Amino acid sequence: MQREHTTQGPVFRIIASFLYAISLGMLFPACSSSGGGGSGPGPGGTASGGTTQVGGQMNPGGVTTAGGDTTPTGGNTTPMGGNTTVAPSGSGHYQMENLDRGVVAVKVTGGVYVGWRMLGTEYDTTASNVSYNLYKDGSKLQNVTDSTNFLDAAGTATSKYTVSAVTKGVEGAQSDPVTPWAQNYTSIPLTPPSGSYSANDGSTGDLDGDGKLDIVLKWDPSNAQDNANAGVTSDVYIDGYTLAGTKLFRIDLGPNIRAGAHYTQMSVGDFDGDGKAELAVKTAPGTKDGTGAYLSTGSAAGADNSAVYRNSSGYILTGPEWITVFRGSDGKELATVDYPVPRGDVGAWGDTYGNRVDRFNGGMAFVKEGGVATGKPSIIQGRGYYTRLTVSSLTYRNGVLAKNWVYDSVTNCPNGGGDHSEMAADTDNDGGQEIITGTRTIDSGGTLKCDAQMGHGDAMHISELVVGKGISVFSVHETLGGGDCHDGATCKTYFVVTGGGDNGRGAADYVGVGNETAASCSSSHTGNLNCGTGATVTPNAGSNFLIYWDDDEWRELENGTSITKVGGGSLLSCSDCGSNNGTKSTPTLTADLLGDWREELVLRQSSNASLKVFTTTTVTKRRIYTLMHDPTYRAQVAFENSAYNQPPHVGFHIGVGMADPPVPDIFIVK
């Protein structure tokens, strides 16, 4: 199991919990904004524009009471601008992929299951305005008005299906035809690098601009290490694949990038708006792009690619550090610049041997550029989280890779506040997404927005976890133990639990009856609590991954290589598949890659001969546009691969009794 190692023992944790119960400010001093300039929070977790006190009273030993009620500025239950009708392509705020219909057909007992995407740009809260014509072998089979899937009882293994949208009576173009899969998955053949390698974390984007989502895959060697452990590691490789099985590129990060869960975090998105996704990742001398060439642009020009900077313990604490943008279609280097936050004095990060300096996070988010919410995606990279926490935003526009802003806690808030992951969401509805590091929310412009002042944790989940209350954050705690759920915009807590030692796992979502007004916040130490009140509830959201899979609005549990229904019942199990990252038992990827709004599960074969992409075959009457056109979900999919992988969440409530989803405020790059 890959875990962080600290010098903080049980006695320290007891003392820390006691101090926290007396005064949050005594353990974690008040923090003020830094990094991007401008005003920010004051003492006690004050957010810009108002004062917030930490809600929820605690006693040592983990006694919990609910915090005060709070509503974030502007709420988060309606889209920016109050749109209630269809948003035409090109008129919205957030840049999204120009996805095709994503039709998938699967031969099942009783016929053929067919699913397809509702695009965010054609969604209408008046359901009758949008329907779908389903064609089989060139003839119209059905006009589907109440869902985005269908069971063709007369379908055969050779049937061909296409789908077209009918918007206010006007039929659009038919999709490309598909024939049924023989089973509920498709395989992507893999060729492992030479040596001992396993397919590891994945990300997704439309790499070649054909409207279909593709896979970016990291290969980890068998000698990969946690940062806390010494040892020389082999090279890390990154591949690009289409879902149809075509290999697009292989990037070799070289000997000066160490292998392990905390080192290489992939940022995948269409950063330049050309309709094709790019990959951005930390690089160094010795890195080769997808064409087999050493890096040669910008900071990499003239580098000594024969130099090996790792020391006898395997750590790489000297030498150049870069970030490179690679073209998605072939992995060619597009631009290289210095890494936005250099290592500097290694000891300033909390130790001298190289553990904390190289704890990275990364993904993509729609933050502000120069204080302006452009709605365009930016590269996000984080370095450090225990003692010094940094988050950087970079833009790639018109061939230029440039630093946008950097948040750095070193100037005024040296007590960590970062988790082993990051996520993004627009917590205040100003059109720019905040970066949530766990206990802290970094404003979309690069300043500290608020801090719940509970230090470092291992896992977090971010969504509308309390119905009608906007974006909330559930995080588990290391030093303090327990966990909390707090408002993403103000950091005011709904509940807090402490004690019990290092709480390493947790999950939060709407998973079954009893959670109609708030999600279930579950963890290995605190049990199952109502995210809004801290009251004990059932059922259990587990402590690993979550996935939308069956015919209802509840989310299912994904753990290892299986999907189970809350309350009992196996929905999927792959006997020849392997999970990733030791006891974390995480999949390569979960995301809405195909078909309707429910998610696909990507697992590696145990032999690493292929990736298996599983899709649901259960017909549902719930109709939601593709989750990949929800800006919160899209950004969180990009962060999913980061460090201790976490599942993505949407920015609105999905559950029994849910309101119509908000019309996504998006435009499509064509």
N, C-alpha and C positions, 0 to 999 in steps of 0.2 A: 504493500500500500504506500503510495507516495504521499508523504506528509511533510509539513514544515517542521523543522527542529529548532527549538528555542531553549534558552537557559532558564526559562521560567518554570519552576517546579510546583508541586501541590501547595507548599506553604505560601509561595508567592500568590497563587490563585486565591487562596483563602483570604489573605490580606487584601488583595485587590477587590474581591467581592465585598468585603467589609467596608473598605474605603468608599466604594461606589454607592453602597447603601446609605452612607453618611452624606456624601456629596459627590455628585457627578463631576463637578468642577475641580475637586481635589485630585481625582485620578486622571482625568483628561481635561487639561486646562482649556479655557474658552479659546476658540479659533476665530480668526478673521480672514477675510478674503485675501487672496494673493494670486499672482501669476498673470492675470490678464488686465489688471488695473481696474479701477472703478470701485464703487462702494460694495460692501458685502456684509456678512453677519457680524454681530457683536457677541458679547458673552452669552453663554447658555444656549447656543444653537440658534441665535437670531438669524432669520432669513431676510434678504433684502426686501424692504417694503413693510416689515412688521416684526414684532417680537413674539417668539414662541418659547414656551417652557416645555421641558421634557415631561410628557404625560406618563401616568402609571407610577404608582408607589410600590416600592419593593422592600422586602425584609431579607436579610441573609438567609441562605438555604433554599431560595427559589420560590418563595411565596409570591403569587401574582395577583395584581388587581388591574382593572382596566384603566387605561389612560383617558384623558379628556377627549371629547368629540372634536373633530376638526374637518374643515372642508378646504381643499386647496384653492388658491386663487384661480377663478375662472372655471373650476371644475374640470372634468375630463370625460364627461358623458355625452357631449355633443362636439362635433368637429369644429375647428376654427372657421369662423365665418358663418356658422349656423346653416350649412347647406342641408337641404332636405330633399333635393331631387338629384337626378343624375349629373355627375360632374364630367363634362366633355373632356376628351383627351386634350391635354395641353393647357387646361385652364386652372389646374390646381397648384398647390404649393410644393409638395414633396415629389422629388424625382423618383420614378419607379421604372422597373424593367418592362419592356414591350413584350409581354409573355403571350404565347399562343394559347390555344384552347386547352392544351394539356390532356387530351382525351386518352383514357386508359380503358382497355377492355380485358376481362379475365374470364376464362371458362370456369364455371362453378357448377355444382350440383343444381340442376333445375334451370340451366340456360347460360347466359352470358351477362355478367355485371359490366355496366358501362358508367364511367364517371368523367366529368369535365369541369373546367374552371368557369366560374363567373368572374369576370374581370372587375376590378374596382371601379373602372371608368364607366361600366354599364350598370352598376348597381343602382337600384331605385327603391326608396322606402315604400313606394306603392308597388307591391309585388306584381300586380297584374300588368304593369308596364313592360316587364321583361320576362320572356319565356324562351324556350329552346326547342328547336326542331332536331330530332334525332333521326338520322338516315342509316339504313342498312342496305348494303349492296346497291346503292344508288337510289333507293326508294324511301320516301318518308315513312318512318316507323311510328313516330309519336311526337306530338307537341307536348313538352313537359313544362308545366306551369308552376309546380310546387317544390322543385328540388333541382339538383344538378347531378343526378344519377338515375339509373334505370336498370331494372332486371328484364332482359329480353328472354322470355321463357322459351322462345323458338330459336334462340341463337346457337350457332355451331362454331366449331374451332376455325372454320374458314370464312366466317362472316366478316364483312368489312363495315366499319362504322365511321360516320362523320357527324359533326354537330355544328349548328349555326345558331346565333342569337337572333331573337325577334324582339326588337325594341320599339314599343309603341306601334306595333303592327308592321314595322319595316324589318325584313329579314336581311341579315348580314351574310358575309361569305361563309362557306362551309370550311371546316377544318380539314387538315390532311387526314386521309383514311388510316385507320389502325385495325389490326387483326388481334384477336384475343391472345393473351398470355396463356400458357398451359397451366400455370399455377399463379399464386398471388405474389410473385416476385419476378424481377428481371435481373440478370447477372451482368456485371461489368467485369470482363477478364482483366487480371492484373499480372504484371511481371515484376516481382520483387527485385530490388537492387541486389548486386552481388554481396554475399555475406549473409549474416543472420538478421533479418528485418521482419517487422510486422506492420501491416497497414494500421494507421492510428487515426487521429482526428481528421475530420473533414469540414469543408465549408462549401458554399454554393454561390453561383452567379451565372449569368448568361455569358459564357466566355467567348463565344464566336458570333453572337448577334443573330442567332436563328430563331429566337423566341422560346427556346427550350433551356431549362436550367441544367447546368453542368456541375461536376464535382471537382473540388480541389482537395487533394489527399496528401497528408503528411505521412512519411515513412519513418518510424523510429527503429534504431538498431537495438539489439538485445542488451547492449552494454550502456543504454541510456541511464542517466542518473538523476536523482533528486538533487537540487542545489546543495542540500546539507551534506551530501556524500561525495567523497573524493572518487576519482577514477577517470581515466581517459576514455572518451566516447568516439564512436565512428561517426561518419558524416550523416547529416539529416538530408533527406530528399523530399521534394514536393512535386507531385504529379497533377496534371489536369486531364479529366476524362469527360466525354459526353455520356449521357445516360444510355445511349445506343452502344457504347463500348469502345468508342474511338479514343485512343490516347493522344492528347494534344501536345503535351510537353513533359519533360522531367527537369527539374532544377536541382543542382547539387549545391548545398549551402557551404560545403567545404569544411576544413579542419578547424577554422576559427569561430565556428558556431557550435556550442556544446549541445548535446542531445539530452532531452528531458522535457517533462510536462510544462516546465516554467520558462523555457528559453524561447521557443519559436511560436509566436502567436500570429496567425494569418489574418490580414485585413483584406477582404474580398468585396469589391463593389465596382460599379461603373463610375469611377471618380472623375472622368473627364467628359461624361455625358455623350459619348459617341455610340451608345447602344451596345457596347461590349464591356464586360467586366474586366477589371485588372486585379492583380494580386500585389499587395505590398507586404514586405516582411523584412526583419532585421538581417543584415548581411555583413560580410567582412572580406578582407583579402582571401582569395581562394575560392570564392563563390563563383559558380558557373551558371549562366542562364539556360533557358530551354533550347537554345541553339548550340550549346556546348562551349560558348565563348566566356572567358573571364569578364567580369564587369569592367567597364571602361569609360563610363560617362561621369561627369561631375566629380564628386569626391573620390571616385574609384579610378580616375584617370592616372596612369603612371604608377599604380600601386604595385608592390612586390608580392605577387601571388604565390611565391614559393615560401614566404615566411609563415612560420607556425608559432603562434603567440601563447599557446596553452603552457601552463607550468607543469611541474612533475606530478601535481595532484589532479591534473585534468582541468583546472579552472583557467579561464581566459580573462585575465585582469589587466592586460596591456594590449596595445595595438589599435588600429582604426576600428570604429564602429559606424556602420552605415544603415540606412534604410533605402530599399530599392523598390521601384514599381516595375512589375513585369507585365507584358502584354498577355491577355488571357488566351488568345487563340494559339499562341506558340511558345509562350514563356520567355520571349525576347526581352532583354533589359530595355526599359524606356527612360528611366531617370534614377540617379543615385545621389543622395546627399548625406551629410553627417547625421547620425542618429540624434534626434532632437534633444535628448537629455543624456549627456556623456556620463560615463561612470565616475570620472573625477577621482576624488579621494574615496577609496573603497570603504574605509572605516566610517565615513559619514553616513553610510546606509544601515549601520547597526552591528556589523562585525568586520573582521579584517581578512577573512579567508575566502570570501567570494560568494557567500550564501545569499544574503539579502540584496546585494547590488544587482543581481541578475534575476530577480523575480519580475517577470513581465506579464502584461495583459495586452490584448489587442482586439480590434474589430473595426466596425464602420458605424458612423452615426451622422445625423443631420444637425450638426451644431451650427453656431453662428460664425460668420466670417467677417472680421472687422466690426463686430457688434451687430451685424445684419443677418437675420434669418433668411438665408437664400433658398433653403429647401434642397440643396445639393449635398450629396454624401461626402464626408471627409474621412480620411484615414485617422484612426484613433490608436495610439500606442501608450501603454502605461508602464512605468518602471518603479518598482519598490512599493511596499505597502505596510511594512511593520513600523519602521521608524521614520523613514522619509517616503512620502507618497507623491508621485508625479503622474500627470496625465497630459498627453500632447495631442494636438490636432494638427494635421497636415492636409494641404489641398494638392490635388494634381489636376491642373487646368492648362489646356493648350500646350501640353508637353513639358510644363514646368512643375516640379515638385517643390513645395515651399512650406515652411513652418507657419501655421496659422496662429495658434496660441499654445502656451504651456502653463499648466497649473503645477506649482511646486510648493509642498507643505513646509519646506525647510525654513522659510523665513518667519513663520509665525505659528505653526501647529505641528510640532515634531512627534506627535504620539500616534503615528500610523493612521488607522481609519480606513484601510483598504482590505478587501477580501482577496481570495485566490481566484477572482473573476471580476468582470465589470459588465454592466448592462446599460442600455440607453432608453430613455423615454422623455417625452415632453411633459414635464411635471406641472408647468404653469401656463400651458397653452399660449405661448408667445411665438410658436412656429420654429423654435430651436430646441433640439433635444438636450437634456441634461445627461451627464455621465455619472452613473451611480456606482460607487466603489464599494458599497456595503453600508457602513455607518455614515458615510458622507455623500452628499449630492454636490457635484461640480456643475455650476451653471453653464448653460450652452455657450456663454462667452468666455469661459475659462477661469472664472472666479469661484470661490467657495460659496455655495448657496446656503447650506446648512449642514450641521453635524449632530447626529444623535449621540455622539460621545460614548461609544461602547467599544471602540478599538477594533481589532482585527477579527475576522471570521472566515470560515471555510466555504460557506454556501449562501446564495441569496436567490430570491425569486421576486420579480417586479412586474406588477400588473394592477388592474383594478381589483384588488383583493378584498375590498369592502365596497359593496354595491353603492354607487352614487358618490363615492368619496375620492374619485380620481386615482392617480397612481400611488400605490403603496409599495413598501419594501419589506420583505421578510428576510431576516438574516440570522444565522446562528453565530454564537460567540465562542471565542477560544479562551481568552484570559478570564472573562467573567462567567463562562458557561452559559447554558440556557440559550435564549434567543429573544427576538423582539419583532414586532411589526410596526412600522412607522410611516407617516405621510412623506411621500417623496419630495414634496415641494418645501415643507417646513421642518421636517425631521421630528415633528411632534409624534409621540408614540401612542399607539392603540393599546399595546400591552408590552410588558417586559418581564422576563424571567431570568434569574441569575442562579449560579451554583451548579454543582454537578460536574465540574471540571470541563475540559475541552470538549465542546459539542461539535463534532466533525461533519454531521450530515443533517440535511433538512430539505423540505419541499413544501410548496404552498399552491393550492388551486382548489377549484370547485370540483369535488370528486364524488359526491353522493348526497342522498337525502339528509337534511339537517344543516346544509350549508347554503340555504337559499339567499341569505343576506350578506354572508361573508364566506370567504374561502376557508379551508382547513389549513392551518399552519402546523406542520408535523415535523418532528425531529426525534432523534434517537434518545435524547435526554429529557425533553419536556413533554413528550407525548403529543396528543392531538388537541390543538386549541383553536377556538374561533379567532380568526385573524383580527376581527374588529373589537373583541372584548377580552380575549384571553381565557374565556370560559372553556372548560373541557368539553369536547365534542367528539362525535364519531361521524363519518368513518375516517380512516387514516389515509393521508396523501402520500404516505411512504417517505423515503428520504433520498430518492435517486432521481430518475427521469420521469417525465410525464408526456402523454401523447393523446391527441384526439383520434379515436379509432372506430368506435361502434356507432350505433344509430341515435344515441342521445347526446345531450350537451355536456354531460359530465366528462371529465378527462380521465383517461386510464393511466395505469402505472406501467412504466417501462423500466425494467431492471435486467442487467446482463443481456441475455439474448431472448427475452420473452416479454410479452404484454399480458397483463392480467387485469381483470375487472375488479374494481373495488367491491369488497364484499364476497369475493370468491369467483372463480372461473377463469380458466386460461383462454385467451383470445389468440395467442400466437406463441410458438416456441420453435426455435431453429436449432436442431441438434448438431449441425455441422458448422455453426457459427461461433465466433469468438468475440468477447467484449474487450474493451480497452482500459488502460490505465489502472492495472492492478485491481485492488479491492473496490475501487471506484466503480468498476463494471459498467462503463459508459459505452454507448454506441458510437459508431463513426459520425453519424449525423441523424437528427430528426428535423424535418422541415416539410412544408406543404409544397412538394416538388411536382406533383401530378394530380390529375383528377379533381375532385371537389375540394372543399375547404379542409378536409381532414388530412392528417399528416402521414408522410411516408417515413419508414424506418430503414436506415442504411446500416448494415452490419457487414463486417468482414467475415469471409470464410475462415475457419480455424487454420486451414492450410495456407491462407493468404493468396490463394489462386484467383479469388474474385471478390467483388463487393456484391452483396445481395440487396436490392432495393425492394422492400415490401410495401404493398399498398392494401388498404382495406377493401373488402368486397361486400360489406354490409350496406344495404340500402337505407338511407336516412331521408326524412322529410324536412330536416332543418336545412335551410338554404342560407349560406353566407358566402360572400365574395372570397376569392383566394386570400389566405392569410398573408401571402407575400406582398399584397398591396395594402396591408396595414403598416404604416411607418414604424410603429413600435415593434411589431413582430419581425419586420424585415431587418431592422438594426440588431435585434436580439439574436436572430439566426446568425448574423455575422460575428457576434461575440461568443457564440456557442462553443467554439473550439478552444476558447481561451483557458489555459491553466486547468483548474478543476472545473471541467465542463458542466454547464448548467443548461437546462432546456429553455427554449424561447417561449415568451408569453405575448399575447395581444395587448393592446392598449385599452380594451373595453371588456365588459363583462360577458362571458359566455357561460351560461348555466341555465337551469330550469327557471322559467319565468323571466328570462332575459328580454330586454327591450330590443327593438330592431337595432342592428349595429349602426354606428354613425357612418355617413357617407365619407369615404376616405378623401382627404383634400390633397389629391395627387395629380401629377401630369406624367405622361408617358414619353420616354425618349424613343424616337423612331429613326 
